[in-house]
Amino acid sequence: MPNQEEIRQDVYRFLQESSTAVIATSFHNDPRASTVYFHIDEDFNFYFITKRKTSKYLNAEMNPKAAIVVGTGPEHI
């Protein structure tokens, strides 16, 4: 059975192999989900690119709680 450090390394490796994620934000019961390009550092800080006028940016400023999904699937097209 893998130990916690092995699991951490596997998760980090999986996230490093991906470049897109879906981030879901909400403010005043108005949920939004958007595909974003992202980067994750060794401390598992999640960074994504967006313009300041988008709903995901504005929602995150007002409500920092978010859900993030990184999955697997077909090649990017």
Secondary structure, DSSP 8 states (H G I E B T S, - for coil): ---HHHHHHHHHHHHHT--EEEEEEEETTEEEEEEEEEEE-TT--EEE---TTSHHHHHHHH----EEE----S---
